[in-house]
Amino acid sequence: MSHSSDKTMPLMEHLRELRSVLIKAVAALVVCAAITAVFTPQILQFLIAPYGESLQTIDPTENISIYLRVSIMSGAILAMPIFVFLLWSFIAPGLEAKEKRYVRLLVPGATVFFLVGVAFAWGIMLPAAIGFLSTFQSEIFKSDWRADSYIPFVTSLMFWIGVAFETPLIVFFLAKLRLVNARQLLRAWRYAVVVIAVVAAMITPTVDPFNMALVMAPLILLYFFSILLAKLA
C-alpha cells in the first residue's frame, strides 16, 4: 500500500501544480484582455489600415463579437510572456542547472521571435496579400469585405507567422535535449523545404506563387539559422 502511495503522490502533486498553472494563465488572460479592451478601437483601426476602408457588418451582434475577439486575441499576445514564464515555472523543477540556464533564454526569446514574425506579417505579408486579393479580377468583382471574415483572416495570418518565427528556439531546445543535432538537420534540408512549402501553402492566404514565396523565404532562412543554433547547442 505504501509503495502504491509513493507512486501516486508525485503524480497528484504534478496535477495540482498543473491546475495552479492553468488557473494563473486564465487569470492572466482575463486581466490582459480587460486591459486591451480599452484600446480595442485603436487596435481595430490598426488591423483595418492595410485594407484602407471600413468593413461591413451584417449580423446584429457582429460588431460586439469582433470587438471581443480582438480584445481576447490582444490580451493573449500581451500575456504571452506570462504564459511562457508559467510554463517555465512548471517544468523548471525537473531540469538540471545547466538546462535551466538555457530555458531562461526562451522566456524573452520566444516573445521577441514571435513579435518579429508578427511585424514581418504586418509589414510585408499583409500589404502584398491584401493588394492581390482586393484587386484580383477587379473588373468583375467589387471588393467590399466583411469584418467577420477580414479580422480572423488578418489575425490568424499574423499569429501563425509569429509562431513559425519561433522555430529556431524550438530546434535549439530540442538540440539541448539531444533529440536532434545539426548534422541531421543539414542532411534533411530537402525534406525541410518540402515541409516548409506545405506549411507556407497553409499559411498563405492567396494562391499566387509570389505571396507563397514571401512566406517560404524567411522560413527557409529560419531553418538554416536553426541548424546554426543546433550546432551551438
Salt bridges, closest charged atoms under 4 A:
GLU13 OE1 - ARG16 NH2 2.88
GLU17 OE1 - HIS14 ND1 3.92
ASP59 OD2 - ARG146 NH2 3.73
GLU62 OE1 - ARG146 NH2 2.81
ASP148 OD1 - ARG69 NH1 4.00
